[in-house]
């Protein structure tokens, strides 16, 4: 998995994806998701590092079956909030307050 963390005006932004989806575009009807190096590129890490970052994140964008399932398994993302786009999974996290 690839992990990127950066501070924004909204707090800590975490972007994580499966390594094999970087550079890919997934389309399902009117939904199009491009996994760019600029946004998702980062350090190669394991699931524990992604979960640790997500626990600290204010905002997160996740792409890829392994990455999203790690977040679901950790209880950070509700399975009902996961979006299937073509042959991958996508989830977003936004913590308020």
Rosetta silent file (secondary structure, phi, psi, omega in degrees, C-alpha in Angstrom):
SEQUENCE: XXXXXXXXXXXXXXXXXXXXXXXXXXXXXXXXXXXXXXXXXXXXXXXXXXXXXXXXXXXXXXXXXXXXXXXXXXXXXXXXXXXXXXXXXXXXXXXXX
SCORE:     score description
SCORE:     0.000 S_00000001
   1 L     0.000  149.829  176.418    0.000    0.000    0.000 S_00000001
   2 E  -107.796  138.206 -176.483    1.063    3.584   -0.614 S_00000001
   3 E  -131.124  131.627  175.486    0.516    6.203    2.079 S_00000001
   4 E  -129.776  134.689  176.968    0.698    9.985    1.892 S_00000001
   5 E  -127.692  136.704  175.687    0.058   12.367    4.795 S_00000001
   6 E  -152.707  146.218  177.139   -0.108   16.160    4.659 S_00000001
   7 E   -81.633  136.232  177.622   -1.394   18.970    6.797 S_00000001
   8 E  -130.566  176.918  176.060   -4.150   21.093    5.267 S_00000001
   9 L   -62.059  -23.993 -179.904   -6.431   23.880    6.492 S_00000001
  10 L   -91.713   -0.368 -178.669   -8.933   21.108    7.361 S_00000001
  11 E   113.620 -158.894 -176.978   -6.376   19.096    9.366 S_00000001
  12 E   -75.510  121.853  176.446   -4.408   15.961    8.563 S_00000001
  13 E  -101.977  124.426  176.798   -5.189   14.588    5.091 S_00000001
  14 E  -114.137  129.479  173.685   -4.340   10.938    4.516 S_00000001
  15 E  -121.732  128.667 -179.149   -4.357    9.408    1.050 S_00000001
  16 E  -141.390  145.376  178.713   -3.752    5.683    0.734 S_00000001
  17 E  -152.518  160.474  170.374   -4.084    3.183   -2.082 S_00000001
  18 L   -65.129  140.527 -178.152   -3.099   -0.286   -3.157 S_00000001
  19 H   -57.423  -35.807 -174.677    0.240   -0.060   -4.962 S_00000001
  20 H   -78.696   -4.955  178.118   -1.132   -1.707   -8.096 S_00000001
  21 H   -99.416   -7.237 -179.959   -3.879    0.901   -8.652 S_00000001
  22 L   -60.840  129.352 -179.365   -1.548    3.908   -8.796 S_00000001
  23 L    89.166   -4.787 -178.265   -1.876    5.560  -12.196 S_00000001
  24 L   -90.973  155.881  172.141   -5.140    3.758  -12.989 S_00000001
  25 E  -121.363  130.196  179.781   -8.534    5.279  -13.815 S_00000001
  26 E  -115.300  136.023 -176.644  -11.706    3.469  -12.759 S_00000001
  27 E  -131.927  138.493  175.041  -15.091    4.325  -14.260 S_00000001
  28 E  -146.212   99.621 -176.397  -18.623    3.273  -13.368 S_00000001
  29 L    64.579 -123.423 -179.371  -21.338    5.203  -15.175 S_00000001
  30 L   -85.716   -4.180  179.959  -20.852    8.890  -14.358 S_00000001
  31 E   -90.006  128.404  175.696  -18.285    8.137  -11.651 S_00000001
  32 E  -132.582  128.884 -176.913  -14.631    8.369  -12.668 S_00000001
  33 E  -126.711  115.638  177.724  -11.782    7.889  -10.204 S_00000001
  34 E  -108.139  125.902 -177.453   -8.161    8.535  -11.230 S_00000001
  35 L   -95.978   90.843 -173.338   -5.473    7.423   -8.789 S_00000001
  36 L   -86.929  150.069  174.142   -2.750    9.985   -9.447 S_00000001
  37 H   -60.902  -40.056 -177.568    0.866    9.899   -8.292 S_00000001
  38 H   -58.657  -40.627 -176.668    0.510   13.533   -7.230 S_00000001
  39 H   -93.313  -44.911 -173.048   -2.272   12.806   -4.723 S_00000001
  40 H   -97.918  -14.604 -178.543   -1.819    9.152   -3.736 S_00000001
  41 L   -63.279  138.571 -179.234    1.912    8.663   -4.260 S_00000001
  42 L  -174.272 -152.846 -177.785    3.795    8.122   -1.052 S_00000001
  43 E   -82.660  143.316  173.668    5.680    5.610    1.020 S_00000001
  44 E   -75.877  121.363 -175.628    5.198    1.857    0.614 S_00000001
  45 L  -137.038  173.226  175.336    3.749    0.691    3.947 S_00000001
  46 L   -98.460  177.497 -176.495    1.829   -2.172    5.517 S_00000001
  47 H   -61.326  -36.042 -179.749   -1.781   -2.218    6.709 S_00000001
  48 H   -61.684  -40.148  178.978   -0.811   -1.307   10.288 S_00000001
  49 H   -66.913  -38.512  177.651    0.803    1.941    9.134 S_00000001
  50 H   -64.559  -46.174  179.959   -2.273    2.844    7.077 S_00000001
  51 H   -61.929  -41.840  177.975   -4.592    2.158   10.023 S_00000001
  52 H   -59.474  -45.640  179.044   -2.350    4.215   12.331 S_00000001
  53 H   -64.140  -41.709 -179.573   -2.457    7.170    9.923 S_00000001
  54 H   -64.731  -32.279  178.200   -6.227    6.846    9.492 S_00000001
  55 H   -67.209  -24.922  178.334   -6.728    6.951   13.260 S_00000001
  56 H   -95.644  -12.056 -171.814   -5.016   10.363   13.279 S_00000001
  57 L   -74.220  145.660  169.695   -6.610   11.668   10.065 S_00000001
  58 L   -93.577  -33.263  179.065   -9.214   14.404    9.819 S_00000001
  59 E  -138.622  139.394  178.068   -9.812   13.643    6.139 S_00000001
  60 E  -145.825  145.909  174.277   -8.875   10.514    4.196 S_00000001
  61 E  -125.516  128.037 -175.208   -9.216    9.161    0.672 S_00000001
  62 E  -128.372  136.636  177.599   -8.723    5.446    0.125 S_00000001
  63 E  -138.147  137.362  176.515   -8.573    3.420   -3.093 S_00000001
  64 L   112.678  142.932 -175.818   -8.030   -0.276   -3.637 S_00000001
  65 H   -59.977  -47.838 -177.767   -9.526   -3.425   -2.208 S_00000001
  66 H   -64.513  -44.205 -178.784   -6.725   -4.172    0.272 S_00000001
  67 H   -64.988  -48.824 -178.451   -6.498   -0.594    1.548 S_00000001
  68 H   -65.661  -41.727  179.363  -10.240   -0.100    1.950 S_00000001
  69 H   -64.201  -32.728  175.889  -10.715   -3.506    3.562 S_00000001
  70 H   -63.428  -40.668  178.899   -7.964   -2.687    6.107 S_00000001
  71 H   -68.750  -38.159  177.206   -9.894    0.459    7.065 S_00000001
  72 H   -66.007  -47.723 -179.098  -13.170   -1.480    7.310 S_00000001
  73 H   -60.393  -31.539  179.782  -11.554   -4.242    9.394 S_00000001
  74 L   -82.604   -5.278  179.659  -10.140   -1.595   11.773 S_00000001
  75 L    80.734   14.511 -179.225  -13.597   -0.063   12.230 S_00000001
  76 L   -86.749  -34.968  179.084  -12.597    3.253   10.663 S_00000001
  77 L  -118.252  132.101  174.889  -14.818    2.909    7.590 S_00000001
  78 L   -77.066  132.347 -178.833  -18.337    1.456    7.671 S_00000001
  79 H   -54.310  -31.531 -179.562  -18.757   -1.222    5.020 S_00000001
  80 H   -69.788  -17.276 -178.800  -21.996    0.483    3.912 S_00000001
  81 H   -94.129    1.939 -178.333  -19.995    3.614    3.003 S_00000001
  82 L   -84.274  133.187 -179.995  -17.665    1.785    0.602 S_00000001
  83 E  -105.644  127.318  174.013  -18.130    2.543   -3.075 S_00000001
  84 E   -90.733  121.249  178.806  -17.341   -0.076   -5.717 S_00000001
  85 E  -122.497  112.910 -175.968  -15.970    1.620   -8.843 S_00000001
  86 L    55.516 -118.105 -177.738  -15.305   -0.749  -11.716 S_00000001
  87 L  -112.093   31.064  176.201  -13.105   -3.449  -10.141 S_00000001
  88 E  -138.450  175.208  178.582  -11.804   -1.583   -7.105 S_00000001
  89 E  -114.338  151.067  179.064  -13.082   -0.052   -3.870 S_00000001
  90 E  -139.778  140.286  175.812  -13.099    3.583   -2.776 S_00000001
  91 E  -147.021  151.913  174.629  -13.879    5.194    0.573 S_00000001
  92 E  -126.640  149.247  177.695  -13.589    8.616    2.125 S_00000001
  93 E  -125.970  134.238  174.635  -13.335    9.606    5.764 S_00000001
  94 E  -138.200  117.166  178.298  -14.268   12.962    7.231 S_00000001
  95 L   -98.450  128.211  179.457  -14.114   13.554   10.961 S_00000001
  96 L  -106.831  141.606  171.158  -16.159   16.454   12.237 S_00000001
  97 L    75.990    0.000    0.000  -15.697   18.343   15.445 S_00000001
